[in-house]
Amino acid sequence: MSWHILPTELHIAVIHLLPHNAVRALSSASSAVRAISLPAIFANVTLPSAASLDAFVRHVPTEYGPYVRSLAICTKQPGATGASTTDALLALLHACTRLHSLSLSLAFSLDPEKAVPAFSRLNHLHAFEISCWGTEDVSPVSERLVVALAASLPALTHLSMSRITRSAIHVDPCDVPFNVPIVTNDFDVPLHPTLGSDLALPSLLRLPSLRTLEIRDTWLGCDTKIPASSSLDKLILTGSMYAADTNFEAHACMTWLRACHSLRSLELGTALASLDEHPSSLPRVSHVHINASRILPDDLSSTLAALHPCSVESISIAYEQERHTTSDQAPVKPLLQDDFARECALDDLQDWTSAIEAFLLGRSTQEWGALSHVQVSFAPDVHASWDL
């Protein structure tokens, strides 16, 4: 049967089944095919540098903007400036009226007076990821900017941040360890209509639509008072690369956990420590995932001791995935590429198995009565599980 006699509906169905490169090749067949291929071609756009961002804005017609559903941008580029990058980014966002997912890896900060109003017009954006690509002590991304941008997104449900720098407005510099950078020049972030000037990271828990919050490689040691959140379903905390006192950081993460009403999922890349005061104030947590790339088997005991009031139902342990997403898709088990990696995984499995069995033998059935399943998985054939 000839392609040309098929109805347009079947053409579109076929295009949705093809890989991206095949769709681009097919679009050159005719102007009619190109017209129905455009939504698939521009659905997911990745711009790996400030130069590619500028080229996209200059050469791609703005009428293609509504086709973009997912947008990933990195602003690394020698000689580029924050002002020029902000203008190019905002021009693109203005055209992408149906954007659902946005990822920004910033080599330098954005102009907040321009960026914050632009984000308030992204009515369909529900997944937002932001990270610092550059060096924090040279070109930091301020927590005030991140909170203002996130709070301006009316439909935001998933927020992921990495290497965000705390602000001197919200942190006493005298309380900050010497190796932890802070931002001192972010006074130009405008007041938010709801949050006002309270643009510290804990204010994110006041966003009513937010369901998943991921904070990676960001110092949380200053967070001792956090507003309660009744809407968050999933919390991911990996700890800070700057932490000098891991026990202090562990208590800070517990403060974030205690602010949650209940959680469907808690993912940890840092060990926890028990809070002596008011253990009953900890939320109920259905599932706990432990990142074995960042937490050692020796830390399992203290971490689970801190979590026993949470009525945990299941625990999973795995290596950190190379690609993190804001979706709730099941993690993909990594494939071990060589014999050495496999031997390392088998050794890790033995260490984690010993730690888990010691925990299971010593646990109180009263404290852990809800726990029904524990699983360790480092590869499809390197795993163990316990059904209780």
N, C-alpha and C positions, 0 to 999 in steps of 0.2 A: 504494500500500500504506500502511495506517495505521501511524503511529508506535507505537501502543499494542499492536499485535499482533506487533511485532518482538521477538525474544528479547532478554534483558538484555545478552548478549554484544555484540549489534549496537549497542544503545544506548551502551554503553561505548566501542565502537570509533568511533562517530560523534562522541562527546564529545571524544575525544582528537584528532580532526581539526579541531575548531572553534577559532577564536581565543578568547582569554580572555573578552572582553566578550560574545561570543555564548553561551558556556557559562553565564555568570551570568544572561543573559536566559532561556535555556532552563530553568535550574534553577527558575524561578518557575512553570513549567507545572503541576507537581504535587509532592506530597511524595515520591513514588517517584522522579521525575526528579531532584529535589534531592538525595536520598540518594546516587544514583550519580554526581552531579556534584561532590560535595564534594571527592573526591581531586584532581580537575582544578582546581577553584577555589582550593584552598589549596596546590597543589604548589609554586608560586613566590610567595613573599610579600616585598613591598618596603615598608619602613616608613621614610619619609624624615625623621623627626624624633623627638625624645624624646616629644613629645605623642602621635604616632601609635603609638609603641611602648606607651606607657601605656594608650592606648585599646584597642589590640588585646588586651593582657593582661586588661583589665577586662571586655571585652564579648564576646570570642570564646571559646566553650566549650573547656576544656582537652582534651576528647575529640577535637577537630579537630587537635590537635597532631601526631599520627602521620601526617597527610596531608602535612605540610610537608616538602618535600625540599630546597628552596633558600630561603635566608633572607638578605635584605640589609637592614641597619639603619644609619641615621645618627642620632646622638644630639644633633644641634644643637637647641637650644631655649633661649630667654631664660628665666633663672630656674631652670632645671633644675640638679640637683646630681649629682655622681658617684655618691653613695650610692643615691639613688632610681633612677637609671638602671641601676645594677648589679642592684638587686633586681628591677626589671621585666624586664631581659634574662634573668636567671637563671631567673625564673619561666617565661618563654617557652621557654627552652632545655630546661627540665625536662619540658615537655610535648611537645617535638619529638623524640620518641624515634627517628625514622628519618631525621634530618637528614643530607643528603649534602654540602651546600655552605653555607658561612656567610661573609658579608661584613660587616665592622664598620668604620664610619667614626665615630671617637670624638671628640666635642667635649671630653671630659675622660676621665681614666683610670678604670679599673674597680677595685673593691676586690679585690686579688689573693687575700686569704685566703678570699673567697667564690667568686671566679671560677675559680681554678685547679682546685679539687675538682669543680666543676660540669662543666668541660670534659673531665675524665677519664671522665665518663659518656656522652660522645658517641661511641659505639662505631662508628657508621657514617659519621662525618664524614671525608671524604677531601680536600676542597678548602676552604682557609681563607684569607681575605683580610682584612687589618687595616691601617688607616691612621689618621693623625691629621687630624681635620677642623679642629681649632682651631689656635691659634698655639703653636709648640713651646716658646717661652720662657715661656709662661703656663700652658698645659695640655698638657704633653707626654705622649706614650705611651712608656713606658720599654722599652728592649730587654729588660730582665729580665722584665717582664710578658709581652711577646710570646713570648719563648723558653719561659717556663714554660707558657703556654697551648698553644703548638704542641707541646711535648714531652709534654703530657698527653693529646693526641689519639692514641689507639692505632692508628687506620687512616689517618693523615694521609699523603697522597702529593703534594699540591700546596699550596705556601705562597707567598702574595704579601703583601708589606708595603711601605708607603709612608710617608715622613716619620716614621720611628721615631727616637727620641732616645736617644743613647748614655748609659750610666750612669757616674757618677763612681766606682762600685765597680770598674769594669773599665777605666776610662780615667783616665790621669793628667791632671788639669785643666791642668797646666803645659804639656802637649804638645798641647792643643786650641787651634786658632786662635780668636781673640777673638770671631769672629762665629758660631761653632758652639755652639749650646745643648747643655747636658748636664743630666741628671737627678741631683739630689743627695738626694732624699727617698724612694728606692724600696727602703729596707731591709726593708720589710714583706712583700716577695715571699717566700713560703715556700720552703724547700728542696725541690728536686725529687727524687723517689725514685732517678732514674738520674743526672741531671746534678749533683745536689747544689746548691752555691752558684755553680757555673760557668754562669751564665745570660747570658753575652755572646753576641752574634749568631753568631760562628763555631761555637758549640756546636750550632747547628742541623744542621751537617754530620754530627753524631753520631747523628742520628735514622735508624734503619735503614729505615723505610718511605718516607722522603721521596724523591721522584723529580724534582720541579720546584721550584726556588727562585727567586723574583723579589724583588729588593731595589731599590726605587725611591726616589730623592731622599733617601737616607740616607747620612750621613757614614761612610766606611769607613777613613779615614786612620789610625786607631789599630790596624788589623788587620795585624800583621806575622807572627804565628804562628797558623796555622789547622790544626786536625786534618784529616787526610785523609778523604775520603769516597769510598766505592766504589759507592754506591747512586744518586747523583744522575745523572739523564739530561739535564736541561735547567737552565741557569743564565742568569738575566736580570739584568744590572747596568746601571742608567741613570746612575750618578754622583750627586753631591750638589749641591744648590743652594747650599751654603755653601762649596764648595771655593774657596780662594783660590789655591792652587798646583795647577793641573791636572796637572802632571807627577807631583806627589806622589800625587794621587788615582789616576792611571793605574797607578802601581806598586802601590798598594793593591789595585786590581782584579786585577792580575796575581797577587797573593798568593792571592786567592780562587780564581782559575782554577787555579793550581798545586796547590791542595788537592784538586782533583777527580781521580779515577782516569781517567775518560774521560767524554765528553759526546756525546750525540746532537745537541744543539743549544746554541749560545751566542748570546745576544742582547745587543747592546751599545748603550748610549746615552751612552757616554763613550769617549774615545780611550784606547788602551793605549800603554805604553812598554816596550821590551825590558828583560828582566832579564838582566844580564850574567852572573850566576852560575847555573850548572846549567840551561841551556835545555832539556836533555833531560828534565827533571823535569816539563815541561808535559804535560798530558793530550792524548790524541787527541780531536779535535773533528770530527764529521762535517759539521756545517753551521754557518755563522756568519751571523747576521742583523745588519745595521747600521741603526740608527735615524737616518735622514737628517734628522729634526727636531732632533736633538741633536748629531750629529757632522758636521763640515764635510768637504768633499772634500779639503781640505789635510791633514786628519788621517788619511787613508786609508793613506798610505805607512807612517807610524810604527806604526799599528795592525796592519797586515798583517805588518810586519817583526817585531813581537812574537809573532805567531801562526804564523810559518812552521814551528816544530818540531811543530805540532799535526796535521799531515797532513790539512788541511782539504780536503774534497771539493767543497763548494759554498758560494757566497756570495750572499746576497740583500741588497738595499738598498731601503728604502721609508720613507715618512713614518710617524710614530707614529700608531697607530690611536686613535680617540677612546675606544673602549671596550676595556679589557684583560680577558681572561678567563684562568682557570687551566687551560683545556682545551688540547688540541693541535690544535684546528681551524685550517685554513689561514686566514691573515689576509685580510680582505675589502678589496679595493682601493677606496680612497676615490673618490667622484665629485666632480669639480671643479665648483663651483657657479657660477662666473662666468668671464668671459674673462681678467680680471686674474690669478686664481688659476691658470688654465691657462698663461698666459704665464710666470708665476713657476716653475711646474713644468717647463716646457720649458727655461727657463734653468738650473734645477737639474740637469735631465737632461744638458744639455750639459757642465756643470762636472763631474758625476760620471763621464760618459763619458770625458772627457779624463783624469781621475785614474785610472780603471780601465785605460785603454789604456796609459798610462805605466807602470803597475804590471805589466801583462802583457808589455810589451816588455822590461822590466828584470828580470823575475823569473828566478830560477834554477830550471831544470827539476828539479834534484835536490831542492831544498827544497820545491817546489810540484808535485811529480810526481803527487800524488793529486787535485789540483784539476781538476775536469771542467766546472764550470758557474758562470757569474757572471750575475746578473740584477739590473737596476734597474727598479723599477716604481712610478710615482707616480700613475698612473691607468690605466684600461683601454686608453687610446690614447696614453699617455705612458710609454714603457718601452723598454728595450734589453736584449739578452742576448748572451752569448758562450759558445759550446760549444767546449771545448778538446780 
